[in-house]
Amino acid sequence: MSDFDQIIVGEEWEGAELSLLETLDHVLNRGLVLAGEITIAVADIDLIFIGLNVLVSSVETAHETLRKREPTE
Amino acid sequence: MRLYVYCLAEGVDRLNNTLRGVSDAPVRIVKFEDLSAVVSDCRPEDFQVTRKNALAHHEVVQSITEQTTPLPARFGALVTVEQLSNYVSTHHQAIKAKLAHVRGGVEMNVRMIRTITRADASQVPENENVPGPGTAFLLEKRKEILRAEAGVDRKKQLSSWLREKLGDLIKEEKISIVPSETVILARADHLIERVDVQEYRTKMGKAVEERPEVRFMVSGPWPPYSFANIELEFSSQFGVS
């Protein structure tokens, strides 16, 4: 279900890595919010940290990929 | 002992016996009249925020999605039986409405990355020759407003372009744009019918060819994580501020 069927950006990225990042992004940042989540409030820092890492590393890698592809002037 | 909640669904009465959830716990169903909560037993002190557990959460939700379209819970929903029962009973109507909305659907995601061009940058004036801190503050505020307005415009443009390309396939759409100094990262989440996945891919493939300046990543189908949340205020429900 979660396989990347079409990857048009960043051939340098492995499909499995992208799939993992996307899976973590969905699981950590989306979904029905139940009040019970407060019971793991102590782990919020970790959750935010993981989420940011996923986003930042995605953007940074994407930017690096784009930079490499830009024609040199 | 608490319940770790993976998703809420209708019409799920049996599970694969081999299904394991977070902390390798067996997964079971708790019935609330016509609704089912897919859960496993979990002691709060044993629950860990790990990649393995996050992926186990997804595996369970995914296995349910093969039977029906559930409302996936966000990772880390650890509740007592009473809390879950109270939540379902007080939000029964909203849950049913949400399940009806996503029924037969899956989520597709499109990420788009574009390098910021000189034309983009010129929409936001640089603060040069600033006479004083007050003016600098106001200019910076103006810059922020212009950036926000540009973001809203881009969202509208993107939404209208995607709707033009994907047509009636989109049941619901969510678009977010994250501009940085060098790139614009946009994300579109689409709720579509399961039967339309192949057509969606085909249409996105054609749309991608029209925009060589933009890098695209298309993923899916996913359980409808981005469309599961019930927009109500829960924070006070269990006396939490």
HADDOCK unambig.tbl for C-alpha pairs under 7 A between the chains (distance, minus, plus):
assign (segid A and resid 1 and name CA) (segid B and resid 220 and name CA) 6.54 0.50 0.50
assign (segid A and resid 1 and name CA) (segid B and resid 221 and name CA) 5.54 0.50 0.50
assign (segid A and resid 1 and name CA) (segid B and resid 222 and name CA) 6.01 0.50 0.50
assign (segid A and resid 2 and name CA) (segid B and resid 220 and name CA) 5.45 0.50 0.50
assign (segid A and resid 2 and name CA) (segid B and resid 221 and name CA) 6.14 0.50 0.50
assign (segid A and resid 2 and name CA) (segid B and resid 222 and name CA) 5.82 0.50 0.50
assign (segid A and resid 3 and name CA) (segid B and resid 219 and name CA) 6.95 0.50 0.50
assign (segid A and resid 3 and name CA) (segid B and resid 220 and name CA) 6.64 0.50 0.50
assign (segid A and resid 4 and name CA) (segid B and resid 218 and name CA) 6.96 0.50 0.50
assign (segid A and resid 4 and name CA) (segid B and resid 219 and name CA) 4.97 0.50 0.50
assign (segid A and resid 4 and name CA) (segid B and resid 220 and name CA) 6.61 0.50 0.50
assign (segid A and resid 5 and name CA) (segid B and resid 219 and name CA) 6.42 0.50 0.50
assign (segid A and resid 6 and name CA) (segid B and resid 217 and name CA) 6.84 0.50 0.50
assign (segid A and resid 6 and name CA) (segid B and resid 218 and name CA) 5.69 0.50 0.50
assign (segid A and resid 6 and name CA) (segid B and resid 219 and name CA) 6.84 0.50 0.50
assign (segid A and resid 7 and name CA) (segid B and resid 217 and name CA) 5.27 0.50 0.50
assign (segid A and resid 7 and name CA) (segid B and resid 218 and name CA) 6.38 0.50 0.50
assign (segid A and resid 8 and name CA) (segid B and resid 215 and name CA) 6.65 0.50 0.50
assign (segid A and resid 8 and name CA) (segid B and resid 216 and name CA) 5.57 0.50 0.50
assign (segid A and resid 8 and name CA) (segid B and resid 217 and name CA) 5.71 0.50 0.50
assign (segid A and resid 9 and name CA) (segid B and resid 215 and name CA) 5.18 0.50 0.50
assign (segid A and resid 9 and name CA) (segid B and resid 216 and name CA) 5.57 0.50 0.50
assign (segid A and resid 9 and name CA) (segid B and resid 217 and name CA) 5.94 0.50 0.50
assign (segid A and resid 24 and name CA) (segid B and resid 54 and name CA) 6.78 0.50 0.50
assign (segid A and resid 26 and name CA) (segid B and resid 225 and name CA) 6.22 0.50 0.50
assign (segid A and resid 27 and name CA) (segid B and resid 54 and name CA) 6.59 0.50 0.50
assign (segid A and resid 27 and name CA) (segid B and resid 58 and name CA) 6.59 0.50 0.50
assign (segid A and resid 27 and name CA) (segid B and resid 74 and name CA) 5.73 0.50 0.50
assign (segid A and resid 27 and name CA) (segid B and resid 75 and name CA) 5.44 0.50 0.50
assign (segid A and resid 28 and name CA) (segid B and resid 74 and name CA) 6.21 0.50 0.50
assign (segid A and resid 28 and name CA) (segid B and resid 75 and name CA) 5.53 0.50 0.50
assign (segid A and resid 30 and name CA) (segid B and resid 74 and name CA) 5.77 0.50 0.50
assign (segid A and resid 30 and name CA) (segid B and resid 225 and name CA) 5.31 0.50 0.50
assign (segid A and resid 30 and name CA) (segid B and resid 226 and name CA) 5.43 0.50 0.50
assign (segid A and resid 31 and name CA) (segid B and resid 72 and name CA) 5.25 0.50 0.50
assign (segid A and resid 31 and name CA) (segid B and resid 73 and name CA) 4.71 0.50 0.50
assign (segid A and resid 31 and name CA) (segid B and resid 74 and name CA) 4.23 0.50 0.50
assign (segid A and resid 31 and name CA) (segid B and resid 225 and name CA) 4.33 0.50 0.50
assign (segid A and resid 31 and name CA) (segid B and resid 226 and name CA) 5.99 0.50 0.50
assign (segid A and resid 31 and name CA) (segid B and resid 228 and name CA) 5.37 0.50 0.50
assign (segid A and resid 31 and name CA) (segid B and resid 229 and name CA) 5.90 0.50 0.50
assign (segid A and resid 32 and name CA) (segid B and resid 71 and name CA) 6.63 0.50 0.50
assign (segid A and resid 32 and name CA) (segid B and resid 72 and name CA) 5.88 0.50 0.50
assign (segid A and resid 32 and name CA) (segid B and resid 73 and name CA) 4.20 0.50 0.50
assign (segid A and resid 32 and name CA) (segid B and resid 74 and name CA) 5.36 0.50 0.50
assign (segid A and resid 32 and name CA) (segid B and resid 228 and name CA) 5.09 0.50 0.50
assign (segid A and resid 32 and name CA) (segid B and resid 229 and name CA) 4.28 0.50 0.50
assign (segid A and resid 32 and name CA) (segid B and resid 230 and name CA) 6.84 0.50 0.50
assign (segid A and resid 33 and name CA) (segid B and resid 73 and name CA) 6.16 0.50 0.50
assign (segid A and resid 33 and name CA) (segid B and resid 74 and name CA) 5.74 0.50 0.50
assign (segid A and resid 33 and name CA) (segid B and resid 229 and name CA) 6.31 0.50 0.50
assign (segid A and resid 34 and name CA) (segid B and resid 77 and name CA) 5.96 0.50 0.50
assign (segid A and resid 35 and name CA) (segid B and resid 234 and name CA) 6.34 0.50 0.50
assign (segid A and resid 35 and name CA) (segid B and resid 235 and name CA) 6.66 0.50 0.50
assign (segid A and resid 36 and name CA) (segid B and resid 77 and name CA) 5.25 0.50 0.50
assign (segid A and resid 36 and name CA) (segid B and resid 78 and name CA) 4.99 0.50 0.50
assign (segid A and resid 36 and name CA) (segid B and resid 79 and name CA) 4.56 0.50 0.50
assign (segid A and resid 37 and name CA) (segid B and resid 76 and name CA) 5.65 0.50 0.50
assign (segid A and resid 37 and name CA) (segid B and resid 77 and name CA) 4.58 0.50 0.50
assign (segid A and resid 37 and name CA) (segid B and resid 78 and name CA) 5.82 0.50 0.50
assign (segid A and resid 39 and name CA) (segid B and resid 78 and name CA) 6.48 0.50 0.50
assign (segid A and resid 40 and name CA) (segid B and resid 76 and name CA) 6.84 0.50 0.50
assign (segid A and resid 43 and name CA) (segid B and resid 49 and name CA) 6.83 0.50 0.50
